Amino acid sequence: MSSYPFEIIPSLRRDTLRRLISEGKRPDDRQLISMRDLTIRVGVIKTADGSALVNLGNTKVIAGIKFELGKPFEDTPNEGNLIVNLETPPLAAPTFEPGPPDENAIEIARIIDRALRHSNYIPLRDLVIIPGKSVYSMWVDIYVLNHDGNLIDSSMLAAVSAIANAQVPRAIIDGENVKLDKSTKIPLNINPQNMPLTVTYYKIDKYLIVDPTLEEEVMSDGRFTVASDGENIVALQKGEGYFTPEEVDSMMNNTLNIVRDLKVKVLEMVKTPANSLLF
C-alpha cells in the first residue's frame, strides 16, 4: 500500500510481521498505535525565514519557510498566500526518481496544506500588506532526506515546526510600492493551540497501526489520515483500502489523544533554535 514501494518483502518475513501485529506487537516493540522516537531541531537553515529538521524513527524530513511579496489570490483578496511543496529527491530512497514532484508528493503537500488552512494555525489575514493589492506569499518547502515510512506525518511535523520558527521580513510601503526589509524580521504570529498534526493509520489485515516503518507500510492494505489540533478534527484524507464506520470513529477518537500528547512534545522541541546550522 506504500505509495513508494521499497522492496518486495519475503513471504516468511511478511508472515512474521502479520503474526506479530495480530498479537498487538511490532518488530521494534511498539504498540500498534504508538509512534517512533521523535526529535526536532529548528532554525537549521540560515537562508530560510524558518526551518526545521524532523527525525521520526529513521525517516528524516526537513522544511524551510520563505516569505515573498505577492498579489492575493482572487478568491481570497484579504488573505496572504500559502503554498506548500514537497520533494522526494533520489538520495532519500532508491525508488525516488529525479524530476518534478510526482502524484504522491503532490498528494502529501495537499494534505498538509488542507490541515494548515482548516486549523487556522497560520494567520493568513495578518499576511496582508495592502488589502486586495499586496500580500506576503508564504512558501512551505518540504524535502525528504530519508524515507523509512510515514512521510505524511513526518512532513506535517516538519511543516508546523518550521512555521513555529518562522520570522516575517518587515514590509516597507512607499506609496503604491512595497518592498521587504530582510534585515528586520518579527516572529510569525501563530496560535500554538491551533497547531495541526496528522496521524496516518495503515491497515494490515483487520488491524490498524500508526507511524509504520517502510516495511510495514509496503505490506499494508489501506491508509487513512486524520488531522487534528488535539481538540478538533480539522481534515480527513482516505487513501486506498476499505474502512468501516466503526474504524473511522476509532481513528478519530485515537487521534485526539495522540495529538494532545504529541503536541506537548513538539511545542517543547521548537522553543529553542539549534546551536549549529545544517545549511
Rosetta blueprint (number, residue, H / E / L):
1 M L
2 S L
3 S L
4 Y L
5 P L
6 F L
7 E L
8 I L
9 I L
10 P L
11 S H
12 L H
13 R H
14 R H
15 D H
16 T H
17 L H
18 R H
19 R H
20 L H
21 I H
22 S H
23 E L
24 G L
25 K L
26 R L
27 P L
28 D L
29 D L
30 R L
31 Q L
32 L L
33 I L
34 S L
35 M L
36 R L
37 D L
38 L E
39 T E
40 I E
41 R E
42 V E
43 G L
44 V L
45 I L
46 K L
47 T L
48 A L
49 D L
50 G E
51 S E
52 A E
53 L E
54 V E
55 N E
56 L E
57 G L
58 N L
59 T E
60 K E
61 V E
62 I E
63 A E
64 G E
65 I E
66 K E
67 F E
68 E E
69 L E
70 G E
71 K L
72 P L
73 F L
74 E L
75 D L
76 T L
77 P L
78 N L
79 E L
80 G L
81 N E
82 L E
83 I E
84 V E
85 N E
86 L E
87 E E
88 T L
89 P L
90 P H
91 L H
92 A H
93 A L
94 P L
95 T L
96 F L
97 E L
98 P L
99 G L
100 P L
101 P L
102 D L
103 E H
104 N H
105 A H
106 I H
107 E H
108 I H
109 A H
110 R H
111 I H
112 I H
113 D H
114 R H
115 A H
116 L H
117 R H
118 H H
119 S H
120 N L
121 Y L
122 I L
123 P L
124 L H
125 R H
126 D H
127 L H
128 V E
129 I E
130 I E
131 P L
132 G L
133 K L
134 S E
135 V E
136 Y E
137 S E
138 M E
139 W E
140 V E
141 D E
142 I E
143 Y E
144 V E
145 L E
146 N E
147 H L
148 D L
149 G L
150 N L
151 L H
152 I H
153 D H
154 S H
155 S H
156 M H
157 L H
158 A H
159 A H
160 V H
161 S H
162 A H
163 I H
164 A H
165 N L
166 A L
167 Q E
168 V E
169 P E
170 R E
171 A E
172 I E
173 I E
174 D E
175 G L
176 E L
177 N E
178 V E
179 K E
180 L E
181 D E
182 K E
183 S E
184 T E
185 K E
186 I E
187 P E
188 L L
189 N L
190 I L
191 N L
192 P H
193 Q H
194 N H
195 M L
196 P L
197 L E
198 T E
199 V E
200 T E
201 Y E
202 Y E
203 K E
204 I E
205 D L
206 K L
207 Y E
208 L E
209 I E
210 V E
211 D L
212 P L
213 T L
214 L H
215 E H
216 E H
217 E H
218 V H
219 M L
220 S L
221 D L
222 G E
223 R E
224 F E
225 T E
226 V E
227 A E
228 S E
229 D L
230 G L
231 E L
232 N L
233 I E
234 V E
235 A E
236 L E
237 Q E
238 K E
239 G L
240 E L
241 G L
242 Y L
243 F L
244 T L
245 P H
246 E H
247 E H
248 V H
249 D H
250 S H
251 M H
252 M H
253 N H
254 N H
255 T H
256 L H
257 N H
258 I H
259 V H
260 R H
261 D H
262 L H
263 K H
264 V H
265 K H
266 V H
267 L H
268 E H
269 M H
270 V L
271 K L
272 T L
273 P E
274 A L
275 N L
276 S L
277 L L
278 L L
279 F L
